[in-house]
Amino acid sequence: MGRSGGADENQVMTEWRCHIAGWQSLEDVEAAAARQAAAARALDQAVQVALAAGASWADIVRAAGMTGRSATERWSGRD
């Protein structure tokens, strides 16, 4: 195959990548959402461990970078 064969292949690949870009973007969204959910579970568990170890809510709020209200809404009734 000469140079034009390579150019044709590059054109086809470029068109294919353009065609599937939307689906790949959705896969990226799904993967990011899964990572976010895993991080939220890890944070919830870390808060429970910190509470069990005697940490105060003020310390947890500061460590989590949240407001007291946000922490209360998220973890009220879990301690």
DSSP file (Angstrom, degrees, kcal/mol; ACC not computed):
  #  RESIDUE AA STRUCTURE BP1 BP2  ACC     N-H-->O    O-->H-N    N-H-->O    O-->H-N    TCO  KAPPA ALPHA  PHI   PSI    X-CA   Y-CA   Z-CA
    1    1 A M              0   0    0      0, 0.0     5,-0.0     0, 0.0     0, 0.0   0.000 360.0 360.0 360.0 132.8    0.0    0.0    0.0
    2    2 A G    >>  -     0   0    0      1,-0.0     4,-1.2     3,-0.0     3,-0.5   0.030 360.0 -75.5 -83.4-166.7    1.4    3.4   -1.0
    3    3 A R  H 3> S+     0   0    0      1,-0.2     4,-2.2     2,-0.2     5,-0.2   0.842 127.9  60.2 -63.3 -34.7    1.2    6.7    0.8
    4    4 A S  H 3> S+     0   0    0      1,-0.2     4,-2.6     2,-0.2    -1,-0.2   0.851  99.6  57.6 -65.7 -31.6   -2.4    7.2   -0.2
    5    5 A G  H <> S+     0   0    0     -3,-0.5     4,-2.3     2,-0.2    -1,-0.2   0.913 108.0  46.5 -62.3 -42.2   -3.4    4.0    1.7
    6    6 A G  H  X S+     0   0    0     -4,-1.2     4,-2.4     2,-0.2    -2,-0.2   0.893 112.2  50.2 -65.8 -39.9   -1.9    5.4    4.9
    7    7 A A  H  X S+     0   0    0     -4,-2.2     4,-2.2     2,-0.2    -2,-0.2   0.897 110.3  50.3 -65.3 -40.2   -3.6    8.7    4.3
    8    8 A D  H  X S+     0   0    0     -4,-2.6     4,-2.6     2,-0.2    -2,-0.2   0.923 110.4  49.8 -62.6 -43.9   -6.9    7.0    3.7
    9    9 A E  H  X S+     0   0    0     -4,-2.3     4,-2.7     1,-0.2    -2,-0.2   0.914 110.1  50.4 -62.4 -42.8   -6.5    5.0    6.9
   10   10 A N  H  X S+     0   0    0     -4,-2.4     4,-2.4     2,-0.2    -1,-0.2   0.898 110.6  49.8 -61.5 -40.4   -5.7    8.1    8.9
   11   11 A Q  H  X S+     0   0    0     -4,-2.2     4,-2.5     2,-0.2    -2,-0.2   0.921 111.3  48.4 -64.1 -44.5   -8.8    9.8    7.5
   12   12 A V  H  X S+     0   0    0     -4,-2.6     4,-2.7     1,-0.2    -2,-0.2   0.927 112.6  48.5 -62.0 -44.6  -11.0    6.8    8.4
   13   13 A M  H  X S+     0   0    0     -4,-2.7     4,-2.7     2,-0.2    -2,-0.2   0.895 110.6  51.2 -63.9 -39.7   -9.5    6.7   11.9
   14   14 A T  H  X S+     0   0    0     -4,-2.4     4,-1.9     2,-0.2    -1,-0.2   0.926 112.4  45.9 -62.4 -44.9  -10.1   10.4   12.4
   15   15 A E  H  X S+     0   0    0     -4,-2.5     4,-2.3     2,-0.2    -2,-0.2   0.897 112.5  51.2 -64.8 -40.3  -13.7   10.0   11.3
   16   16 A W  H  X S+     0   0    0     -4,-2.7     4,-2.3     2,-0.2    -2,-0.2   0.932 109.1  49.8 -63.4 -46.1  -14.2    7.0   13.6
   17   17 A R  H  X S+     0   0    0     -4,-2.7     4,-0.8     1,-0.2    -1,-0.2   0.895 112.0  48.8 -59.9 -39.8  -12.8    8.9   16.6
   18   18 A C  H  < S+     0   0    0     -4,-1.9     3,-0.5    -5,-0.2     4,-0.4   0.898 110.2  52.4 -64.6 -40.9  -15.1   11.8   15.8
   19   19 A H  H  < S+     0   0    0     -4,-2.3     3,-0.3     1,-0.2     4,-0.3   0.876 116.4  37.3 -63.7 -40.3  -18.0    9.3   15.5
   20   20 A I  H  X S+     0   0    0     -4,-2.3     4,-2.5     1,-0.2     5,-0.2   0.443  86.8  99.7 -95.5   0.5  -17.4    7.6   18.9
   21   21 A A  H  X S+     0   0    0     -4,-0.8     4,-2.4    -3,-0.5    -1,-0.2   0.879  81.3  52.7 -56.2 -41.6  -16.4   10.8   20.8
   22   22 A G  H  > S+     0   0    0     -4,-0.4     4,-1.8    -3,-0.3    -1,-0.2   0.912 111.1  45.8 -61.9 -43.2  -19.8   11.2   22.4
   23   23 A W  H  > S+     0   0    0     -4,-0.3     4,-2.2     2,-0.2    -1,-0.2   0.892 111.8  51.4 -68.4 -39.1  -19.9    7.6   23.7
   24   24 A Q  H  X S+     0   0    0     -4,-2.5     4,-2.1     1,-0.2    -1,-0.2   0.894 107.8  53.3 -64.0 -37.9  -16.3    7.8   25.0
   25   25 A S  H  X S+     0   0    0     -4,-2.4     4,-2.0    -5,-0.2    -1,-0.2   0.899 108.1  50.1 -62.7 -40.3  -17.3   11.0   26.8
   26   26 A L  H  X S+     0   0    0     -4,-1.8     4,-2.6     2,-0.2    -1,-0.2   0.878 107.9  53.0 -66.5 -37.0  -20.2    9.2   28.5
   27   27 A E  H  X S+     0   0    0     -4,-2.2     4,-2.5     2,-0.2    -1,-0.2   0.893 108.0  51.7 -62.9 -38.3  -17.9    6.4   29.5
   28   28 A D  H  X S+     0   0    0     -4,-2.1     4,-2.5     2,-0.2    -2,-0.2   0.894 109.2  50.0 -63.5 -39.9  -15.6    9.1   31.1
   29   29 A V  H  X S+     0   0    0     -4,-2.0     4,-2.5     2,-0.2    -2,-0.2   0.931 111.2  48.8 -63.6 -45.6  -18.7   10.4   33.0
   30   30 A E  H  X S+     0   0    0     -4,-2.6     4,-2.1     1,-0.2    -2,-0.2   0.915 112.5  47.9 -60.6 -43.8  -19.6    7.0   34.2
   31   31 A A  H  X S+     0   0    0     -4,-2.5     4,-2.2     2,-0.2    -1,-0.2   0.909 112.5  48.5 -65.0 -42.4  -16.0    6.3   35.4
   32   32 A A  H  X S+     0   0    0     -4,-2.5     4,-2.5     1,-0.2    -2,-0.2   0.893 110.8  51.2 -65.0 -39.5  -15.8    9.7   37.1
   33   33 A A  H  X S+     0   0    0     -4,-2.5     4,-2.4     2,-0.2    -1,-0.2   0.890 109.4  50.5 -64.6 -39.3  -19.1    9.1   38.9
   34   34 A A  H  X S+     0   0    0     -4,-2.1     4,-2.2     2,-0.2    -2,-0.2   0.905 111.5  48.0 -65.1 -41.1  -17.9    5.6   40.0
   35   35 A R  H  X S+     0   0    0     -4,-2.2     4,-2.4     2,-0.2    -2,-0.2   0.898 111.5  50.7 -65.5 -39.4  -14.7    7.2   41.4
   36   36 A Q  H  X S+     0   0    0     -4,-2.5     4,-2.3     2,-0.2    -2,-0.2   0.911 110.3  48.9 -64.9 -42.0  -16.8    9.9   43.2
   37   37 A A  H  X S+     0   0    0     -4,-2.4     4,-2.2     2,-0.2    -1,-0.2   0.902 111.6  49.6 -64.0 -40.7  -19.1    7.4   44.7
   38   38 A A  H  X S+     0   0    0     -4,-2.2     4,-2.3     1,-0.2    -2,-0.2   0.900 110.9  49.8 -64.7 -40.3  -16.1    5.3   46.0
   39   39 A A  H  X S+     0   0    0     -4,-2.4     4,-2.5     2,-0.2    -2,-0.2   0.887 109.2  52.0 -65.5 -38.5  -14.5    8.5   47.4
   40   40 A A  H  X S+     0   0    0     -4,-2.3     4,-2.5     2,-0.2    -2,-0.2   0.909 110.2  48.3 -64.3 -41.8  -17.8    9.4   49.2
   41   41 A R  H  X S+     0   0    0     -4,-2.2     4,-2.3     2,-0.2    -2,-0.2   0.911 111.5  50.1 -63.8 -41.2  -17.9    5.9   50.7
   42   42 A A  H  X S+     0   0    0     -4,-2.3     4,-2.5     2,-0.2    -2,-0.2   0.895 111.1  49.2 -63.9 -40.1  -14.3    6.2   51.8
   43   43 A L  H  X S+     0   0    0     -4,-2.5     4,-2.4     2,-0.2    -2,-0.2   0.923 110.0  50.9 -65.1 -44.4  -15.0    9.6   53.4
   44   44 A D  H  X S+     0   0    0     -4,-2.5     4,-2.0     1,-0.2    -2,-0.2   0.923 112.9  46.1 -58.1 -44.5  -18.1    8.2   55.2
   45   45 A Q  H  X S+     0   0    0     -4,-2.3     4,-2.4     1,-0.2    -1,-0.2   0.909 110.8  52.3 -65.9 -42.0  -16.0    5.4   56.6
   46   46 A A  H  X S+     0   0    0     -4,-2.5     4,-2.7     1,-0.2    -1,-0.2   0.882 108.1  51.9 -62.7 -38.0  -13.1    7.7   57.6
   47   47 A V  H  X S+     0   0    0     -4,-2.4     4,-2.7     2,-0.2    -1,-0.2   0.928 109.5  49.2 -63.7 -44.4  -15.6    9.9   59.5
   48   48 A Q  H  X S+     0   0    0     -4,-2.0     4,-2.4     1,-0.2    -2,-0.2   0.907 112.5  47.7 -61.9 -41.4  -16.9    6.9   61.4
   49   49 A V  H  X S+     0   0    0     -4,-2.4     4,-1.7     2,-0.2    -1,-0.2   0.916 112.0  50.2 -64.7 -43.3  -13.4    5.8   62.3
   50   50 A A  H  <>S+     0   0    0     -4,-2.7     5,-2.8     2,-0.2     4,-0.3   0.913 111.4  48.3 -62.7 -42.7  -12.4    9.3   63.4
   51   51 A L  H ><5S+     0   0    0     -4,-2.7     3,-1.6     1,-0.2    -1,-0.2   0.924 110.7  50.9 -62.1 -44.1  -15.5    9.5   65.6
   52   52 A A  H 3<5S+     0   0    0     -4,-2.4    -1,-0.2     1,-0.3    -2,-0.2   0.810 107.6  54.3 -63.4 -29.1  -14.8    6.1   67.1
   53   53 A A  T 3<5S-     0   0    0     -4,-1.7    -1,-0.3    -5,-0.2    -2,-0.2   0.457 127.5 -99.2 -85.1  -0.8  -11.2    7.3   67.8
   54   54 A G  T < 5 +     0   0    0     -3,-1.6    -3,-0.2    -4,-0.3    -2,-0.1   0.573  66.6 155.9  98.9  10.3  -12.6   10.3   69.7
   55   55 A A      < -     0   0    0     -5,-2.8    -1,-0.3    -6,-0.2     2,-0.1  -0.393  39.6-123.5 -67.8 146.8  -12.3   13.1   67.1
   56   56 A S     >  -     0   0    0      1,-0.1     4,-2.3    -2,-0.1     5,-0.2  -0.480  18.2-115.2 -85.5 161.8  -14.7   16.0   67.5
   57   57 A W  H  > S+     0   0    0      1,-0.2     4,-3.0     2,-0.2     5,-0.2   0.872 118.3  57.4 -63.0 -35.5  -17.1   17.2   64.9
   58   58 A A  H  > S+     0   0    0      1,-0.2     4,-2.1     2,-0.2    -1,-0.2   0.913 108.0  46.8 -61.0 -41.9  -15.2   20.4   64.7
   59   59 A D  H  > S+     0   0    0      2,-0.2     4,-2.7     1,-0.2    -2,-0.2   0.911 113.4  48.2 -65.2 -42.2  -12.0   18.5   63.8
   60   60 A I  H  X S+     0   0    0     -4,-2.3     4,-2.7     2,-0.2    -2,-0.2   0.924 110.7  50.5 -65.3 -44.7  -13.9   16.4   61.3
   61   61 A V  H  X>S+     0   0    0     -4,-3.0     5,-2.1     1,-0.2     4,-1.0   0.922 113.3  46.3 -58.7 -44.9  -15.5   19.4   59.6
   62   62 A R  H ><5S+     0   0    0     -4,-2.1     3,-0.5    -5,-0.2    -2,-0.2   0.929 114.0  47.3 -64.3 -45.7  -12.1   21.1   59.4
   63   63 A A  H 3<5S+     0   0    0     -4,-2.7    -2,-0.2     1,-0.2    -1,-0.2   0.854 114.4  47.0 -65.1 -35.3  -10.4   17.9   58.0
   64   64 A A  H 3<5S-     0   0    0     -4,-2.7    -1,-0.2    -5,-0.2    -2,-0.2   0.614 106.2-127.1 -82.9 -12.3  -13.2   17.4   55.5
   65   65 A G  T <<5 +     0   0    0     -4,-1.0     2,-0.2    -3,-0.5    -3,-0.2   0.873  66.7 126.7  68.5  36.2  -13.2   21.0   54.3
   66   66 A M      < -     0   0    0     -5,-2.1    -1,-0.2    -6,-0.2     2,-0.2  -0.721  63.6-106.4-118.7 167.9  -16.9   21.3   54.9
   67   67 A T     >  -     0   0    0     -2,-0.2     4,-2.3     1,-0.1     5,-0.2  -0.574  34.4-113.3 -85.0 160.2  -19.2   23.5   56.8
   68   68 A G  H  > S+     0   0    0      1,-0.2     4,-2.5    -2,-0.2     5,-0.2   0.884 118.5  53.7 -60.1 -38.3  -20.8   22.3   60.0
   69   69 A R  H  > S+     0   0    0      2,-0.2     4,-2.7     1,-0.2    -1,-0.2   0.920 107.8  49.2 -63.7 -44.1  -24.2   22.4   58.4
   70   70 A S  H  > S+     0   0    0      1,-0.2     4,-2.2     2,-0.2    -1,-0.2   0.915 112.4  48.4 -61.5 -42.5  -23.0   20.3   55.4
   71   71 A A  H  X S+     0   0    0     -4,-2.3     4,-3.1     2,-0.2     5,-0.2   0.912 111.3  50.1 -64.4 -41.9  -21.5   17.7   57.8
   72   72 A T  H  X S+     0   0    0     -4,-2.5     4,-1.9     1,-0.2    -2,-0.2   0.924 111.6  48.1 -62.2 -44.6  -24.7   17.6   59.9
   73   73 A E  H  < S+     0   0    0     -4,-2.7    -1,-0.2     1,-0.2    -2,-0.2   0.880 118.1  41.6 -63.1 -37.3  -26.8   17.1   56.8
   74   74 A R  H  < S+     0   0    0     -4,-2.2    -2,-0.2    -5,-0.2    -1,-0.2   0.912 130.2  20.3 -78.1 -43.0  -24.5   14.3   55.5
   75   75 A W  H >< S+     0   0    0     -4,-3.1     3,-2.0    -5,-0.2     4,-0.4   0.334  80.2 134.3-116.2   8.1  -23.8   12.4   58.7
   76   76 A S  T 3< S+     0   0    0     -4,-1.9    -4,-0.0     1,-0.3    -3,-0.0  -0.347  79.8  16.2 -62.3 137.6  -26.5   13.3   61.2
   77   77 A G  T 3  S+     0   0    0      1,-0.0    -1,-0.3    -2,-0.0    -2,-0.0   0.473 102.6  95.3  81.3   1.7  -27.8   10.2   62.9
   78   78 A R    <         0   0    0     -3,-2.0    -2,-0.1     1,-0.1    -1,-0.0   0.571 360.0 360.0 -99.5  -9.8  -24.8    8.1   61.9
   79   79 A D              0   0    0     -4,-0.4    -1,-0.1   -28,-0.0    -3,-0.1   0.476 360.0 360.0 -93.8 360.0  -22.7    8.4   65.0
